[in-house]
Amino acid sequence: MVEEFCVFKKGIQPAWEDPANKDGGDFSVRVSLKPEQLDIYFLNTVLAMIGNQLCDDDNICGVRVVDKSAGKGAMCRFELWIKHSDDRKIAIKAAFEKCLPQDSVYKKIPSFEWRGRSGN
C-alpha cells in the first residue's frame, strides 16, 4: 500500500523543514477521488510543472499526494507546494487549477485551500 507519492524539484525535500519550503505553503484539498481521476490530476500537475505552465515556476517546489483513507474509503490530500506565500500565490493557484480537467466526467475541480507555514 502506498501512503504518499510526490515529485519535487531537485534538491528540495517534501518536508516543511527543508529551507526551500520554510516561507511557503501549499494549495491542498482533502477529497475522495477515483484512482483514474487522481492519476490525471497528478500527471497534469507534474506535466505543468515540467512544462513551466504554473505561472511563477521558480516558486513551485513540488506536488504530493497523501493517503488519508484510514479505512474510510479512497480519501487523499492533494498538495501543490510553493516557496513563498506572497501575492504570487494567487496567479499560481489560477494556473494550477487551469491544468486540472473540467469535463463531463469530472464535473468540476475540488476547491483547493491555502495552508501557509510560519503563520503566513
C-alpha positions in Angstrom: 0.0 0.0 0.0 1.3 3.4 -1.0 0.9 6.1 1.7 2.2 9.0 -0.3 3.9 9.9 -3.5 5.4 13.1 -4.8 7.5 14.9 -7.3 9.7 17.8 -6.1 12.4 19.9 -7.7 15.9 18.6 -7.4 17.4 19.4 -4.0 14.0 20.1 -2.3 12.6 17.5 0.1 8.9 17.1 0.7 9.3 18.4 4.3 8.4 21.7 5.8 11.8 21.8 7.5 13.5 22.0 4.1 14.8 25.6 3.7 13.1 25.9 0.3 9.7 25.3 2.0 10.0 27.2 5.2 8.4 30.5 4.0 5.8 29.0 1.8 2.8 26.8 2.0 0.6 24.7 -0.2 -2.7 24.6 -2.0 -4.4 21.5 -0.9 -7.6 19.6 -0.8 -8.7 16.6 1.2 -11.1 14.7 -1.0 -12.2 11.4 -2.2 -11.0 10.9 -5.8 -11.4 7.9 -8.1 -8.0 6.4 -8.8 -8.2 7.4 -12.5 -9.1 11.0 -11.5 -6.2 11.2 -9.1 -3.8 9.8 -11.8 -5.0 12.5 -14.2 -4.7 15.3 -11.6 -1.2 14.2 -10.6 0.0 13.7 -14.2 -1.4 17.0 -15.3 0.2 18.8 -12.4 3.6 17.2 -12.9 3.5 18.0 -16.7 2.5 21.6 -15.9 5.5 21.8 -13.5 7.9 20.3 -16.1 6.5 22.5 -18.9 6.7 25.7 -16.9 2.9 26.3 -17.1 2.3 27.2 -13.4 3.0 31.0 -13.8 5.8 31.6 -11.3 7.7 28.4 -11.9 10.7 29.3 -9.7 8.2 29.5 -6.8 7.0 25.9 -7.3 8.5 23.2 -5.0 6.5 20.1 -5.9 3.4 18.2 -5.8 2.4 15.5 -3.2 -0.5 13.1 -2.7 -1.0 11.6 0.8 -3.3 8.7 1.5 -5.8 9.8 4.3 -8.1 6.8 4.0 -7.5 5.2 7.4 -10.0 2.6 6.4 -12.6 5.2 5.3 -12.6 4.7 1.5 -10.4 6.4 -1.0 -9.6 9.7 0.8 -6.4 11.6 -0.1 -4.9 15.0 0.3 -3.6 16.5 -2.9 -1.0 19.3 -2.4 0.9 21.8 -4.6 3.8 23.2 -2.5 5.2 26.7 -3.2 8.2 28.6 -1.8 6.6 32.0 -0.9 3.3 32.9 0.5 3.1 36.4 -1.1 0.7 37.7 -3.7 2.3 35.5 -6.4 0.3 32.5 -5.0 -2.9 33.8 -6.5 -1.6 33.6 -10.0 -0.1 30.2 -9.3 -3.4 28.8 -8.0 -5.2 30.0 -11.1 -2.6 28.4 -13.4 -2.7 25.2 -11.3 -6.5 24.9 -11.4 -6.4 25.6 -15.2 -4.2 22.5 -15.7 -6.8 20.2 -14.0 -9.5 18.7 -16.1 -13.0 20.0 -16.1 -15.2 17.9 -18.3 -18.3 15.8 -18.3 -16.6 13.0 -16.3 -15.1 15.1 -13.5 -17.7 17.9 -13.5 -15.6 20.4 -11.6 -12.3 20.6 -9.8 -12.2 20.4 -6.0 -11.8 23.7 -4.0 -8.1 24.0 -3.1 -7.3 25.9 0.1 -4.1 27.7 1.1 -2.2 26.4 4.0 0.7 28.7 4.9 3.8 27.9 7.0 5.2 30.1 9.8 1.9 31.9 10.2 1.7 33.2 6.6 
